[in-house]
């Protein structure tokens, strides 16, 4: 079972008890999603298979663990049975928040690739994925991770459909894509997940993401809502003033070149597998903004800024657009950016241990169902791990308090 390598703060007996009770709890929580008892039973066996020792979480492997003669019940759960994957997503979110909830939490947005053969799997196309580090045949999923000092879990997901898919009505129909589905960029998918989190009253003060999500729509939504952000941007990105404040017009590359080299501060963005993740950092305030400038309801002045991260070894510089209450410290912004590693850890864990990329279905609903069940398994393990390791495991440090509430 995957708990062997994750549970370090409790005895084997205690951990086994937590595991057994946690599995029962997870199955009870998801029971309401399924109208038929037999489908709920199949989902429970599917969850057992994801949490089992088999390195490949294929239908045949899960069927073997369940004692079934073949993978047909497993396949029916993802393909033919009638149940709502979005309802399960909401169960996962609420389940994870019971132990992870924190007002200073960071919602981290990122994507990951699912390597595929052929052209039948929903959304598959030759496109770039960081999972392979190249352009290859794959699906792309955009995810939201909830990251707090208590741990992290995946709480939302969206399958990216390239335009070659949304422009092909017959292909969309074969993959059971819902009628009316239109092309949406990855930032647009991210915005929908952010809005869902806000509507569900998920407590978070910050959003962090890489340069795919660092411009345009995501920024506008967060500024209007009074939510802080640290978003990666390319070196040629130009800040466009939304108000008459000339200092907001700045080219990042020029700003970096003009930065005083003595102004760099060496800080850790958090502990990694090899200890503190040290970089040199520099922060430049580009302008203060009042709520009326955005027709917003948040209070006090906020600051648009530019955060620079320099690699200690090769001097390579990464750039981040920031939005935060006036007076927010460099240490806070660095800590927020450092929380992005948690979604990479989530991808690695769910792929290596829980079969996130072992989905054998080709349909739209098959992808969402498989991924949502894996998210439930991860939330369950996160919850059990938190309970087993409370007081024994070094957790993420609490973020320094911002000088004003973000919303």
C-alpha positions as CSV (number, residue, x, y, z in Angstrom):
1,X,0.0,0.0,0.0
2,X,1.2,3.5,-0.7
3,X,1.0,4.5,3.0
4,X,4.3,2.7,3.7
5,X,6.5,5.5,2.2
6,X,4.3,8.4,3.4
7,X,3.4,7.9,7.0
8,X,6.3,8.7,9.3
9,X,4.9,10.3,12.4
10,X,2.8,7.5,13.9
11,X,3.2,3.8,14.8
12,X,2.3,1.1,12.3
13,X,-0.7,0.1,14.4
14,X,-2.0,3.7,14.5
15,X,-1.4,4.2,10.8
16,X,-3.2,1.1,9.9
17,X,-6.2,2.1,12.0
18,X,-6.2,5.6,10.4
19,X,-5.9,4.0,6.9
20,X,-8.9,1.6,7.5
21,X,-11.1,4.3,9.0
22,X,-10.0,6.8,6.3
23,X,-10.9,4.4,3.5
24,X,-14.3,3.8,5.0
25,X,-14.8,7.5,5.3
26,X,-13.8,8.3,1.7
27,X,-16.2,5.6,0.4
28,X,-19.0,6.9,2.6
29,X,-18.5,10.4,1.4
30,X,-18.6,9.5,-2.3
31,X,-21.6,7.2,-1.9
32,X,-24.1,10.1,-2.4
33,X,-22.6,10.6,-5.9
34,X,-23.9,7.3,-7.1
35,X,-27.6,6.5,-7.5
36,X,-27.1,2.7,-7.6
37,X,-25.5,0.6,-4.9
38,X,-23.7,-1.6,-7.5
39,X,-22.1,1.4,-9.1
40,X,-21.0,2.7,-5.7
41,X,-19.5,-0.7,-4.9
42,X,-17.6,-0.6,-8.2
43,X,-16.3,2.9,-7.3
44,X,-15.2,1.6,-4.0
45,X,-13.3,-1.3,-5.6
46,X,-11.8,1.2,-8.1
47,X,-10.5,3.3,-5.2
48,X,-9.0,0.2,-3.6
49,X,-7.2,-0.5,-6.9
50,X,-5.8,3.0,-7.0
51,X,-4.4,2.6,-3.5
52,X,-3.0,-0.8,-4.1
53,X,0.6,-1.9,-4.7
54,X,0.3,-2.5,-8.4
55,X,2.6,-0.1,-10.3
56,X,0.1,0.1,-13.2
57,X,-3.4,0.9,-12.2
58,X,-5.0,-0.6,-15.4
59,X,-8.4,-2.0,-15.6
60,X,-7.1,-5.6,-15.6
61,X,-4.9,-4.9,-12.5
62,X,-7.7,-3.3,-10.6
63,X,-10.0,-6.1,-11.6
64,X,-7.5,-8.7,-10.3
65,X,-7.3,-6.8,-7.0
66,X,-11.1,-6.7,-6.8
67,X,-11.4,-10.5,-7.6
68,X,-13.3,-9.8,-10.8
69,X,-12.7,-12.1,-13.9
70,X,-12.1,-9.1,-16.1
71,X,-12.0,-5.3,-16.2
72,X,-15.6,-4.8,-17.4
73,X,-17.1,-3.4,-14.2
74,X,-14.1,-1.0,-13.9
75,X,-14.6,0.1,-17.5
76,X,-18.4,0.5,-17.1
77,X,-17.8,2.8,-14.1
78,X,-15.8,5.2,-16.2
79,X,-17.8,4.8,-19.4
80,X,-21.4,3.6,-19.2
81,X,-22.6,4.2,-15.6
82,X,-24.5,7.4,-15.0
83,X,-22.9,9.6,-12.4
84,X,-21.6,13.2,-12.2
85,X,-17.9,13.6,-12.0
86,X,-18.3,17.3,-11.0
87,X,-20.3,16.2,-7.9
88,X,-17.4,13.9,-6.9
89,X,-15.0,16.9,-7.5
90,X,-17.0,18.9,-5.0
91,X,-16.9,16.0,-2.5
92,X,-13.1,15.9,-2.9
93,X,-12.7,19.6,-2.4
94,X,-14.8,19.7,0.8
95,X,-13.1,16.6,2.1
96,X,-9.6,18.1,1.6
97,X,-10.6,21.4,3.2
98,X,-11.5,19.7,6.5
99,X,-7.9,19.3,7.3
100,X,-6.1,21.8,4.9
101,X,-8.3,24.9,5.3
102,X,-6.3,28.1,6.2
103,X,-7.1,31.7,5.4
104,X,-3.5,32.3,4.1
105,X,-3.7,29.3,1.7
106,X,-2.4,29.5,-1.9
107,X,-4.4,28.2,-4.8
108,X,-1.8,26.9,-7.3
109,X,-2.7,26.5,-11.0
110,X,-0.7,24.3,-13.3
111,X,-1.0,21.8,-16.1
112,X,0.3,18.3,-16.7
113,X,0.4,16.0,-19.8
114,X,-0.9,12.6,-20.3
115,X,1.0,10.8,-23.1
116,X,-1.2,8.9,-25.5
117,X,-1.1,6.9,-28.7
118,X,-3.5,7.4,-31.6
119,X,-6.1,10.1,-32.2
120,X,-9.2,8.8,-30.4
121,X,-8.6,9.9,-26.8
122,X,-10.5,13.1,-26.0
123,X,-8.3,16.2,-26.4
124,X,-5.3,14.3,-27.6
125,X,-3.1,16.2,-30.0
126,X,0.6,16.9,-30.7
127,X,1.3,19.7,-28.2
128,X,4.0,20.7,-25.8
129,X,3.9,19.2,-22.3
130,X,6.4,19.8,-19.6
131,X,5.8,16.2,-18.5
132,X,7.8,15.1,-21.5
133,X,9.7,18.3,-22.1
134,X,8.8,18.4,-25.7
135,X,6.0,18.5,-28.3
136,X,4.4,15.0,-28.3
137,X,1.0,13.3,-28.7
138,X,-0.8,13.9,-25.4
139,X,-3.7,15.2,-23.5
140,X,-3.3,18.3,-21.3
141,X,-5.1,18.7,-18.0
142,X,-5.2,22.0,-16.1
143,X,-5.4,21.6,-12.3
144,X,-5.9,23.6,-9.1
145,X,-4.1,22.6,-6.0
146,X,-5.0,23.9,-2.5
147,X,-1.8,24.5,-0.6
148,X,-1.6,25.5,3.1
149,X,0.7,25.0,6.0
150,X,-1.3,21.8,6.7
151,X,-0.5,20.1,3.4
152,X,-1.9,20.1,-0.2
153,X,-4.4,18.4,-2.4
154,X,-5.8,18.7,-5.9
155,X,-9.3,20.2,-5.7
156,X,-10.2,21.0,-9.3
157,X,-9.4,19.9,-12.9
158,X,-10.2,20.7,-16.5
159,X,-9.4,18.9,-19.8
160,X,-7.9,21.2,-22.4
161,X,-9.4,20.8,-25.8
162,X,-7.2,22.2,-28.7
163,X,-9.0,24.1,-31.5
164,X,-8.5,21.1,-33.8
165,X,-10.9,19.3,-31.5
166,X,-13.5,22.1,-31.0
167,X,-13.6,22.8,-34.7
168,X,-14.4,19.1,-35.5
169,X,-18.0,18.4,-34.5
170,X,-18.0,14.7,-35.4
171,X,-14.8,14.1,-33.4
172,X,-16.3,15.9,-30.4
173,X,-19.4,13.8,-30.6
174,X,-17.4,10.5,-30.8
175,X,-15.6,11.4,-27.6
176,X,-18.9,12.3,-25.9
177,X,-17.9,16.0,-25.3
178,X,-21.0,17.8,-24.0
179,X,-23.0,19.8,-26.6
180,X,-22.1,23.5,-26.6
181,X,-18.5,23.0,-25.5
182,X,-16.3,25.6,-27.0
183,X,-12.6,26.3,-27.3
184,X,-11.1,27.7,-24.0
185,X,-7.6,28.7,-23.5
186,X,-5.7,27.3,-20.5
187,X,-6.0,30.7,-18.6
188,X,-9.7,30.7,-19.3
189,X,-10.0,27.2,-17.8
190,X,-7.9,28.5,-14.8
191,X,-10.3,31.4,-14.3
192,X,-13.3,29.1,-14.2
193,X,-11.6,27.0,-11.5
194,X,-10.8,30.2,-9.5
195,X,-14.4,31.3,-9.8
196,X,-15.6,27.9,-8.6
197,X,-13.4,28.1,-5.6
198,X,-14.6,31.6,-4.7
199,X,-18.3,30.5,-5.2
200,X,-17.7,27.6,-2.9
201,X,-16.2,29.9,-0.3
202,X,-12.9,28.1,-0.3
203,X,-10.5,30.1,2.0
204,X,-7.4,31.3,0.2
205,X,-5.5,34.6,0.1
206,X,-3.2,34.0,-2.9
207,X,-3.0,32.4,-6.4
208,X,0.4,31.3,-7.8
209,X,1.0,30.0,-11.3
210,X,3.7,29.9,-14.0
211,X,4.0,32.1,-17.1
212,X,1.2,30.3,-19.0
213,X,-1.3,31.9,-16.6
214,X,0.5,35.1,-15.8
215,X,-1.1,37.6,-18.1
216,X,-4.6,38.9,-19.0
217,X,-7.7,37.3,-17.8
218,X,-6.4,35.6,-14.6
219,X,-4.8,38.9,-13.4
220,X,-8.0,40.9,-14.0
221,X,-10.2,38.5,-12.1
222,X,-7.9,38.3,-9.1
223,X,-7.4,42.1,-9.0
224,X,-11.2,42.6,-9.1
225,X,-11.7,40.1,-6.3
226,X,-9.0,41.4,-4.1
227,X,-6.9,38.2,-4.1
228,X,-3.2,38.4,-4.1
229,X,-1.0,36.7,-6.7
230,X,2.5,35.8,-7.8
231,X,2.2,34.8,-11.5
232,X,5.1,34.0,-13.7
233,X,5.6,36.1,-16.8
234,X,8.0,36.0,-19.8
235,X,11.0,38.3,-19.9
236,X,9.4,40.3,-22.8
237,X,6.1,40.9,-21.1
238,X,5.1,44.6,-20.8
239,X,3.0,45.9,-17.9
240,X,0.1,47.8,-19.3
241,X,-1.3,50.5,-17.1
242,X,-5.0,50.0,-16.3
243,X,-5.0,53.4,-14.6
244,X,-3.2,56.6,-15.2
245,X,0.0,55.6,-13.4
246,X,3.0,55.9,-15.6
247,X,5.2,53.8,-13.4
248,X,3.2,50.7,-14.3
249,X,4.5,50.9,-17.9
250,X,7.7,48.9,-17.6
251,X,9.4,46.3,-19.6
252,X,10.6,43.5,-17.3
253,X,13.9,42.9,-19.1
254,X,14.8,46.5,-18.8
255,X,13.8,46.7,-15.2
256,X,15.9,43.6,-14.4
257,X,18.9,45.1,-16.2
258,X,18.6,48.3,-14.2
259,X,18.2,46.5,-10.9
260,X,20.9,47.3,-8.4
261,X,22.9,44.0,-8.0
262,X,23.3,44.8,-4.3
263,X,19.6,44.8,-3.9
264,X,19.4,41.0,-4.3
265,X,18.5,39.0,-1.1
266,X,19.2,35.3,-0.7
267,X,16.1,33.5,0.6
268,X,14.7,30.0,0.6
269,X,11.4,29.4,-1.1
270,X,10.8,26.4,1.2
271,X,12.5,23.0,1.7
272,X,12.9,20.6,-1.2
273,X,14.2,17.1,-1.4
274,X,17.8,18.3,-0.9
275,X,17.1,21.0,1.7
276,X,16.3,24.7,1.5
277,X,15.5,25.9,-2.1
278,X,17.8,29.0,-2.1
279,X,17.7,31.7,-4.7
280,X,18.5,35.4,-5.0
281,X,15.4,37.6,-5.0
282,X,14.6,41.2,-5.8
283,X,11.3,43.0,-5.6
284,X,10.2,46.2,-7.4
285,X,7.0,48.1,-6.6
286,X,5.5,49.4,-9.8
287,X,2.5,51.4,-8.4
288,X,-0.2,51.6,-5.7
289,X,-3.8,51.2,-6.6
290,X,-7.0,52.2,-4.8
291,X,-10.2,50.0,-4.9
292,X,-12.1,52.6,-6.9
293,X,-9.6,52.3,-9.7
294,X,-11.0,48.7,-10.3
295,X,-14.6,49.4,-9.2
296,X,-13.8,46.8,-6.5
297,X,-15.0,46.4,-2.9
298,X,-11.7,45.5,-1.2
299,X,-10.3,48.0,1.2
300,X,-7.0,49.9,1.3
301,X,-4.3,50.4,-1.3
302,X,-2.8,47.5,-3.2
303,X,0.5,47.3,-5.0
304,X,1.4,46.0,-8.4
305,X,5.0,44.8,-8.5
306,X,7.7,42.7,-10.1
307,X,9.4,39.9,-8.3
308,X,12.7,38.5,-9.7
309,X,14.3,35.2,-8.9
310,X,17.9,34.6,-9.8
311,X,19.5,31.1,-9.9
312,X,22.5,31.0,-7.7
313,X,24.4,28.7,-10.0
314,X,23.9,30.1,-13.5
315,X,22.4,33.5,-12.9
316,X,19.2,32.7,-14.9
317,X,16.4,35.1,-13.9
318,X,12.7,34.2,-13.6
319,X,10.1,37.0,-13.5
320,X,6.8,37.2,-11.6
321,X,4.0,39.7,-11.8
322,X,2.7,40.4,-8.3
323,X,-0.5,41.9,-6.7
324,X,-0.7,42.3,-3.0
325,X,-1.8,44.6,-0.2
326,X,0.4,47.6,0.2
327,X,3.3,46.8,2.6
328,X,3.4,43.1,1.9
329,X,7.0,42.0,2.4
330,X,9.4,40.3,0.1
331,X,9.5,37.3,2.4
332,X,5.8,36.8,2.0
333,X,5.9,37.0,-1.8
334,X,8.8,34.5,-1.9
335,X,6.9,32.2,0.4
336,X,3.8,32.4,-1.9
337,X,5.9,31.6,-5.0
338,X,7.5,28.7,-3.1
339,X,4.2,27.1,-2.6
340,X,4.1,26.3,-6.4
341,X,6.3,23.2,-5.8
342,X,3.3,21.5,-4.1
343,X,1.4,21.0,-7.3
344,X,4.4,19.4,-8.9
345,X,4.6,17.1,-5.9
346,X,0.9,16.4,-6.4
347,X,1.4,15.4,-10.0
348,X,4.4,13.2,-9.2
349,X,2.6,11.4,-6.4
350,X,-0.7,10.9,-8.2
351,X,1.1,9.6,-11.3
352,X,3.7,7.4,-9.6
353,X,1.5,6.1,-6.8
354,X,-2.2,6.5,-7.7
355,X,-2.4,6.0,-11.5
356,X,-3.4,9.5,-12.6
357,X,-1.9,8.9,-16.0
358,X,-3.2,5.3,-16.3
359,X,-6.6,6.2,-17.7
360,X,-7.6,3.8,-20.5
361,X,-10.8,5.5,-21.5
362,X,-11.1,7.8,-24.6
363,X,-14.2,9.8,-23.7
364,X,-14.7,13.2,-22.1
365,X,-16.6,11.8,-19.1
366,X,-14.1,8.9,-18.8
367,X,-11.2,11.3,-18.3
368,X,-13.1,13.4,-15.7
369,X,-14.3,10.4,-13.8
370,X,-10.9,8.7,-13.7
371,X,-9.1,11.9,-12.6
372,X,-11.8,12.8,-10.0
373,X,-11.4,9.3,-8.4
374,X,-7.6,9.7,-8.3
375,X,-8.1,13.1,-6.7
376,X,-10.3,11.5,-4.0
377,X,-7.6,8.9,-3.4
378,X,-5.0,11.7,-3.0
379,X,-7.2,13.7,-0.7
380,X,-7.8,10.6,1.4
381,X,-4.0,10.0,1.7
382,X,-3.4,13.6,2.5
383,X,-6.0,13.6,5.2
384,X,-4.6,10.3,6.8
385,X,-1.0,11.6,6.5
386,X,-2.0,14.8,8.2
387,X,-3.6,13.0,11.1
388,X,-0.7,10.4,11.4
389,X,2.0,13.0,11.2
390,X,0.5,15.9,13.2
391,X,3.2,17.1,15.6
392,X,5.8,14.8,14.2
393,X,6.4,15.9,10.6
394,X,7.8,19.3,9.7
395,X,4.9,21.0,7.8
396,X,5.0,24.0,5.5
397,X,5.6,27.1,7.6
398,X,2.8,29.6,8.0
399,X,2.9,32.4,5.5
400,X,3.8,35.8,7.0
401,X,0.7,37.8,7.6
402,X,-0.1,40.3,4.9
403,X,-0.8,43.8,6.2
404,X,-4.3,43.9,4.8
405,X,-7.0,41.2,4.2
406,X,-7.0,40.1,0.6
407,X,-10.8,39.8,0.5
